[in-house]
Amino acid sequence: MCAMSPTAREHAPAAPKRPAAPGPPHRRLPERPRLPGRPRLGPADRDVLWLYLLTRIGIWITAYSVRWLFPADPGTRSPGPLLAPFQQWDWVHFLDIARDGYFPGGAGPWQKGWDNREAFFPGFPLLLRAVHVLVPDWTLAGLLISFVAGAVAVVALARVARLHLPEPDAGRRTVLIFLLSPCAIFLAVGYTEALFLALALPAWLAARHRDWPLAAALAALSTAVRVSGLFLAAALALELLLSVRARRDLRPLPWLALPAVPALLYGWYLHARTGDWMAWQHAQERGWYRTFHTPWDAWSTTWHNAFGHAQTTGYAFMFQAELVAMVVGVLLLGLLIRERRWPEALYIGLNLCALGTSYWYMSIPRATLLWWPLWTALASRGLRSPRFHTACLSLTVPLTTVFALTYLSGRWAG
């Protein structure tokens, strides 16, 4: 055999490589996206929380100033207790329930002058009593509940907005409009709005991600806080039925019954002590004139009290705010129907039916805080038109200031 010369070796073709032994194919697992409803906080969530904290500081400064500018006694030289501006109106009912129970010493609706405290569902008073174990001051305990719950609510609201709006700034815009809305003061006081939203919005997120056990459990807790939880449960049920129709999966259907359990348990508790399953509704009728009337009668009565010189100026202004809030709700309902967002339309429609069929309108501006489709709709319009966003804030901020001063000074009428 002749040896190959170095020159020939340089130009000789390379020897083919032996193929590797076949092995199992490499399967690359798809990256699991982080869902908006998951608990880990991202940069967008932290931006929203920073905005929330700044607005809370503004409210606390306003409350401190109100003590000096609007004391209970105009001739006093002392501003009164530090937390006095937060000890107003419905807070007194929640405090009485948490501290003394619903029927202290055998008292009840059969007595003259009864305060009708059974109109309020037990979720917030029970939590208030539990937090009071660690925080001795009742008012501070209530403020702490609302502060923490409000933080959860704004993060969840921002994530709901990002589900509907593709713009990266959608969550922050939605939360900004929400926190500067006229009745945002009620998120900072010892009321149920913040706690309800802290349960209802994550329930809605869970439903959108088809986590029905979590959605049903959170909706049940929200029902323990406010009767509005039943409206949320109806919207979740419709969302589930639409999902079942598309996926042909009937297994989540039993979860529809869970949100009704707290309302049934509360009705059973009231029946055991008053003989009336609907004692909470009858308490609202006695104390707040929430007897059934046709929508046109309710509108007419509210209009008369708003513009018919039947009330003092402060109360007339509040009735005017009720009318505006109802109009906003009807327009929102029409928008949701046009966009075929049926579950949210059902939620808003049930709210409007409950609020718009009383003797007169009451607490509708406060109820707008619970209408998350309203805040996403305003943010969506603002993202398309910067002028609309500027106009929206320019109109709402003065009203927000007026409402905050009115409540914190003890002159709230709605």
C-alpha positions as MATLAB code, in Angstrom:
seq = 'MCAMSPTAREHAPAAPKRPAAPGPPHRRLPERPRLPGRPRLGPADRDVLWLYLLTRIGIWITAYSVRWLFPADPGTRSPGPLLAPFQQWDWVHFLDIARDGYFPGGAGPWQKGWDNREAFFPGFPLLLRAVHVLVPDWTLAGLLISFVAGAVAVVALARVARLHLPEPDAGRRTVLIFLLSPCAIFLAVGYTEALFLALALPAWLAARHRDWPLAAALAALSTAVRVSGLFLAAALALELLLSVRARRDLRPLPWLALPAVPALLYGWYLHARTGDWMAWQHAQERGWYRTFHTPWDAWSTTWHNAFGHAQTTGYAFMFQAELVAMVVGVLLLGLLIRERRWPEALYIGLNLCALGTSYWYMSIPRATLLWWPLWTALASRGLRSPRFHTACLSLTVPLTTVFALTYLSGRWAG';
ca = [
       0.000    0.000    0.000;
       1.367    3.337   -1.023;
       1.532    6.093    1.512;
      -0.428    9.230    0.708;
       1.640   12.306    0.210;
       1.031   15.360    2.444;
      -0.322   17.354   -0.513;
      -2.797   14.661   -1.465;
      -3.832   14.285    2.168;
      -4.755   17.974    2.357;
      -7.127   17.659   -0.653;
      -8.636   14.328    0.268;
     -12.321   14.434    1.318;
     -13.009   14.201    5.041;
     -14.189   10.874    6.353;
     -17.908   10.853    7.024;
     -18.926   10.933   10.670;
     -20.724    7.958   12.084;
     -24.280    8.819   13.005;
     -25.021    8.779   16.719;
     -27.165    6.035   18.073;
     -30.831    7.058   17.968;
     -32.220    8.043   21.342;
     -35.544    9.274   22.714;
     -36.633   12.539   21.121;
     -36.045   15.635   23.270;
     -39.368   17.097   24.374;
     -39.248   20.778   25.225;
     -41.929   21.602   27.721;
     -43.825   24.777   26.874;
     -43.161   27.687   29.204;
     -46.081   28.217   31.508;
     -47.209   31.813   31.355;
     -47.722   33.698   34.573;
     -51.429   34.352   34.849;
     -52.675   37.745   35.961;
     -54.485   36.164   38.881;
     -51.468   34.524   40.440;
     -50.385   35.940   43.797;
     -46.759   36.883   42.964;
     -46.327   40.639   42.562;
     -44.748   41.989   39.419;
     -43.437   45.484   38.625;
     -46.858   46.598   37.367;
     -48.455   45.444   40.628;
     -45.896   47.338   42.672;
     -46.567   50.500   40.680;
     -50.267   50.156   41.471;
     -49.556   49.638   45.180;
     -47.360   52.739   45.235;
     -50.198   54.730   43.715;
     -52.569   53.256   46.299;
     -50.262   54.242   49.160;
     -49.945   57.815   47.912;
     -53.712   58.241   47.755;
     -54.064   56.789   51.270;
     -51.585   59.351   52.553;
     -53.654   62.076   50.905;
     -56.821   60.839   52.624;
     -55.104   60.664   56.016;
     -53.850   64.228   55.618;
     -57.367   65.328   54.663;
     -58.826   63.556   57.714;
     -56.294   65.251   59.980;
     -57.129   68.649   58.503;
     -60.873   68.079   58.837;
     -60.482   67.648   62.609;
     -59.202   71.221   62.818;
     -61.330   72.895   60.158;
     -64.691   71.239   60.863;
     -64.873   70.306   64.573;
     -68.135   69.009   65.996;
     -68.347   72.114   68.177;
     -67.401   75.245   66.190;
     -66.317   77.061   69.345;
     -63.998   74.339   70.590;
     -60.258   74.796   71.051;
     -59.508   71.084   70.663;
     -59.787   69.141   67.374;
     -61.056   65.996   69.082;
     -59.740   62.424   68.829;
     -57.336   61.613   66.018;
     -59.588   58.962   64.459;
     -62.850   60.845   64.988;
     -63.350   61.603   61.239;
     -63.524   57.863   60.575;
     -66.194   57.184   63.214;
     -69.201   58.120   61.096;
     -72.492   56.668   59.874;
     -72.442   52.955   59.005;
     -69.243   52.440   60.964;
     -71.289   52.784   64.142;
     -73.452   49.811   63.106;
     -70.436   47.637   62.300;
     -68.843   48.558   65.611;
     -72.002   47.767   67.575;
     -72.366   44.368   65.878;
     -68.699   43.439   66.372;
     -68.663   44.548   69.993;
     -72.136   43.580   71.225;
     -73.596   41.180   68.649;
     -76.807   41.467   66.673;
     -79.301   41.169   69.543;
     -77.556   42.276   72.759;
     -79.433   41.546   75.935;
     -82.445   40.198   74.070;
     -83.031   43.461   72.235;
     -84.331   43.332   68.679;
     -86.704   44.704   66.055;
     -89.672   44.152   68.371;
     -88.500   47.136   70.440;
     -89.181   50.780   69.673;
     -86.140   52.714   68.523;
     -84.266   49.615   67.328;
     -81.262   50.460   65.097;
     -81.969   47.717   62.511;
     -78.408   46.453   62.671;
     -79.387   43.062   61.226;
     -79.528   44.788   57.826;
     -75.722   44.416   57.716;
     -74.236   41.036   56.817;
     -71.845   39.512   59.368;
     -68.620   39.160   57.340;
     -67.061   42.526   58.173;
     -68.112   42.596   61.870;
     -66.733   39.067   62.385;
     -63.398   40.023   60.849;
     -63.386   43.255   62.840;
     -63.853   41.316   66.053;
     -60.990   38.978   65.114;
     -58.597   41.819   64.262;
     -59.579   43.605   67.473;
     -57.886   40.791   69.378;
     -54.564   42.066   68.020;
     -55.457   45.758   67.593;
     -57.200   47.022   70.758;
     -58.605   50.188   69.195;
     -61.787   49.316   67.289;
     -61.547   52.164   64.776;
     -57.908   51.451   64.019;
     -58.767   47.782   63.539;
     -61.444   48.709   61.005;
     -59.088   51.035   59.159;
     -56.443   48.317   59.043;
     -58.913   45.878   57.470;
     -59.856   48.367   54.785;
     -56.235   49.333   54.163;
     -55.066   45.770   53.557;
     -58.217   44.812   51.654;
     -57.936   47.901   49.475;
     -54.377   46.965   48.509;
     -55.552   43.514   47.433;
     -58.466   45.059   45.545;
     -56.404   47.512   43.484;
     -53.905   44.833   42.449;
     -56.758   42.566   41.404;
     -58.492   45.434   39.568;
     -55.314   46.183   37.620;
     -55.071   42.534   36.607;
     -58.705   42.487   35.534;
     -57.996   45.547   33.382;
     -55.028   43.816   31.764;
     -57.301   40.932   30.821;
     -59.482   43.248   28.729;
     -57.080   45.938   27.534;
     -53.883   45.189   25.601;
     -52.121   48.445   26.450;
     -49.260   48.042   28.977;
     -50.493   51.021   31.000;
     -54.071   49.729   31.288;
     -53.863   48.513   34.885;
     -52.355   51.686   36.275;
     -54.806   53.901   34.367;
     -57.766   51.896   35.628;
     -56.620   52.024   39.242;
     -55.884   55.758   39.009;
     -59.425   56.545   37.851;
     -60.819   54.173   40.470;
     -58.876   55.683   43.375;
     -59.768   59.237   42.310;
     -63.463   58.467   41.831;
     -65.912   60.527   43.912;
     -66.742   57.865   46.489;
     -63.226   56.444   46.850;
     -63.234   57.731   50.441;
     -65.237   54.639   51.392;
     -62.296   52.426   50.521;
     -60.303   54.082   53.297;
     -62.841   53.941   56.141;
     -64.207   51.037   58.153;
     -66.823   50.057   55.582;
     -67.382   46.910   53.524;
     -66.487   48.156   50.036;
     -62.743   47.432   50.219;
     -63.224   44.013   51.812;
     -65.883   43.026   49.295;
     -63.671   44.003   46.354;
     -60.703   42.170   47.859;
     -62.791   38.997   47.570;
     -64.937   39.682   44.501;
     -62.196   40.771   42.094;
     -59.928   37.771   42.755;
     -63.046   35.590   42.404;
     -63.657   37.091   38.970;
     -60.014   36.547   38.011;
     -60.200   32.939   39.156;
     -63.339   32.412   37.084;
     -61.690   33.875   33.977;
     -58.884   31.356   34.448;
     -61.397   28.538   35.012;
     -60.405   27.927   38.619;
     -63.997   27.355   39.722;
     -63.378   26.045   43.269;
     -61.381   29.168   44.125;
     -63.874   31.455   42.390;
     -66.805   29.904   44.255;
     -65.036   30.041   47.631;
     -64.130   33.716   47.228;
     -67.634   34.552   46.029;
     -69.045   32.808   49.099;
     -66.854   34.943   51.356;
     -67.941   38.084   49.501;
     -71.585   37.114   50.088;
     -70.858   37.011   53.816;
     -69.729   40.644   53.546;
     -72.450   42.137   51.323;
     -75.614   40.920   49.659;
     -73.950   42.063   46.420;
     -72.041   38.808   46.625;
     -75.189   37.082   45.356;
     -75.070   39.278   42.248;
     -71.439   38.296   41.772;
     -72.406   34.648   42.198;
     -75.001   35.028   39.448;
     -72.380   36.518   37.115;
     -69.969   33.692   37.921;
     -72.703   31.159   37.282;
     -73.354   32.637   33.847;
     -69.623   32.681   33.111;
     -69.466   29.011   34.112;
     -72.479   28.070   31.988;
     -70.974   29.787   28.962;
     -67.745   27.921   29.605;
     -69.586   24.614   30.002;
     -71.379   25.170   26.708;
     -68.035   25.658   24.959;
     -66.063   22.893   26.683;
     -68.780   20.351   27.426;
     -67.405   19.901   30.952;
     -70.125   19.632   33.617;
     -67.865   18.870   36.577;
     -67.636   22.479   37.885;
     -71.430   22.909   38.053;
     -71.830   21.871   41.746;
     -69.631   24.807   42.737;
     -72.470   27.139   41.764;
     -74.240   26.378   45.039;
     -71.391   27.427   47.338;
     -71.820   31.253   47.213;
     -75.410   30.942   48.458;
     -74.370   29.152   51.661;
     -73.400   32.260   53.732;
     -76.696   33.999   52.910;
     -78.649   30.880   53.885;
     -76.718   30.528   57.132;
     -77.312   34.168   58.004;
     -81.015   33.804   57.215;
     -81.161   30.711   59.439;
     -79.443   32.619   62.266;
     -81.924   35.488   61.986;
     -84.871   33.089   61.814;
     -83.731   31.372   64.998;
     -83.835   34.709   66.856;
     -86.595   36.648   65.141;
     -88.694   34.013   63.384;
     -88.000   35.788   60.075;
     -85.732   34.344   57.387;
     -85.586   37.724   55.627;
     -85.090   39.845   58.722;
     -82.108   41.585   57.097;
     -84.277   42.771   54.205;
     -87.075   43.901   56.491;
     -84.525   45.826   58.568;
     -83.465   47.679   55.430;
     -87.087   48.468   54.680;
     -87.648   49.900   58.170;
     -84.414   51.814   58.472;
     -83.584   52.885   54.927;
     -86.917   52.850   53.035;
     -85.816   49.999   50.769;
     -89.372   48.866   50.100;
     -90.133   47.766   46.563;
     -91.302   50.432   44.125;
     -91.368   50.534   40.368;
     -88.242   52.010   38.726;
     -90.157   55.056   37.472;
     -91.600   55.724   40.938;
     -88.131   55.493   42.485;
     -86.739   57.870   39.854;
     -89.603   60.317   40.359;
     -89.244   60.354   44.143;
     -85.489   60.847   43.933;
     -85.880   63.612   41.351;
     -88.381   65.415   43.578;
     -85.976   65.288   46.524;
     -83.074   66.396   44.347;
     -84.690   69.344   42.560;
     -88.092   69.919   44.162;
     -86.842   71.956   47.159;
     -88.083   69.189   49.465;
     -84.681   68.740   51.156;
     -81.980   70.956   52.577;
     -79.209   71.785   50.131;
     -76.841   69.097   51.428;
     -79.380   66.308   51.110;
     -80.592   67.635   47.755;
     -77.032   67.486   46.428;
     -76.738   63.854   47.536;
     -79.976   62.968   45.751;
     -78.607   64.629   42.625;
     -75.518   62.432   42.925;
     -77.798   59.391   43.192;
     -79.490   60.301   39.906;
     -76.181   60.790   38.122;
     -74.887   57.445   39.412;
     -78.016   55.674   38.172;
     -77.628   57.203   34.704;
     -73.979   56.094   34.640;
     -75.044   52.578   35.622;
     -77.646   52.354   32.861;
     -75.139   53.585   30.263;
     -72.602   51.041   31.509;
     -75.174   48.263   31.235;
     -75.919   49.260   27.657;
     -72.206   49.227   26.804;
     -71.718   45.747   28.267;
     -74.715   44.414   26.369;
     -73.420   45.923   23.123;
     -70.035   44.264   23.697;
     -71.759   40.963   24.581;
     -70.070   40.770   27.968;
     -73.038   38.937   29.386;
     -71.765   37.924   32.858;
     -70.657   41.466   33.690;
     -73.896   42.842   32.236;
     -75.838   40.502   34.519;
     -73.851   41.682   37.556;
     -74.466   45.366   36.783;
     -78.112   44.738   35.866;
     -78.839   42.998   39.177;
     -77.175   45.857   41.059;
     -79.296   48.396   39.222;
     -82.485   46.427   39.833;
     -81.799   46.225   43.564;
     -80.804   49.877   43.885;
     -83.351   51.307   41.474;
     -86.531   49.770   42.883;
     -86.548   51.281   46.359;
     -88.674   54.163   47.608;
     -85.829   56.433   46.535;
     -82.256   55.968   45.404;
     -79.771   55.460   48.196;
     -76.047   54.635   48.202;
     -75.775   54.239   44.424;
     -72.629   56.441   44.223;
     -71.005   54.164   46.795;
     -72.107   51.130   44.818;
     -70.225   52.369   41.751;
     -67.029   51.342   43.544;
     -68.136   47.732   43.103;
     -68.723   48.088   39.342;
     -65.286   47.099   38.043;
     -66.469   47.148   34.374;
     -67.050   50.886   34.804;
     -63.427   51.578   35.682;
     -62.040   49.392   32.908;
     -64.395   51.080   30.416;
     -63.269   54.565   31.477;
     -59.624   53.512   31.301;
     -60.148   52.033   27.844;
     -61.692   55.248   26.575;
     -58.909   57.267   28.206;
     -56.210   55.167   26.551;
     -57.764   55.844   23.148;
     -58.244   59.550   23.857;
     -55.811   61.337   26.217;
     -58.171   64.312   26.252;
     -60.950   62.144   27.653;
     -58.609   60.867   30.375;
     -57.638   64.419   31.324;
     -61.263   65.560   31.310;
     -62.338   62.583   33.395;
     -59.778   63.333   36.104;
     -60.465   67.055   35.967;
     -64.167   66.474   36.620;
     -63.886   63.731   39.226;
     -61.114   65.123   41.438;
     -63.176   68.125   42.673;
     -66.133   65.837   43.375;
     -63.824   63.409   45.160;
     -62.609   66.222   47.388;
     -66.156   67.348   48.152;
     -67.313   63.815   48.991;
     -64.286   63.159   51.187;
     -64.740   66.395   53.128;
     -68.473   65.788   53.442;
     -68.023   62.317   54.899;
     -65.045   63.041   57.150;
     -66.743   66.127   58.595;
     -69.845   64.130   59.528;
     -72.130   65.806   56.999;
     -72.643   62.820   54.715;
     -76.266   62.231   53.773;
     -76.200   59.126   51.554;
];
